């Protein structure tokens, strides 16, 4: 019977716990609760990071970038456009940095490399 081993382990565990003093038992409960909270917090943070990673760069930034790139290609950029393209590129850079930070944090939570996380999320190209 494969189920006998877990029941036996549980019985042994219950027996060992029943031998603890009240103070030791309270400490054990606190440690178990802390580990459970840590796992839950880790899972919550992973979910937050996944949500952030799934959010793309706002469409208006991409559209503006494409518009300015077209103007640049046709050599019709004004000085205002030059400034604006710098701002758009800075926005794209900030988005990319934030994305890499999310990947790095997620990799740390999962004990993986960034490349492994990117592969798992099918972000590797």
Secondary structure, 3 states (H helix, E strand, C coil): CCHHHHHHHHHHHHHHHHCCCHHHHHHHHHHHHHHHHHHHHHHHHHHHHHHHHHCCCCHHHHHHHHHHHHHHHCCCCCHHHHHHHHHHHHHHHHHHHHHHHHHHHHHHHHCCCHHHHHHHCCCCC
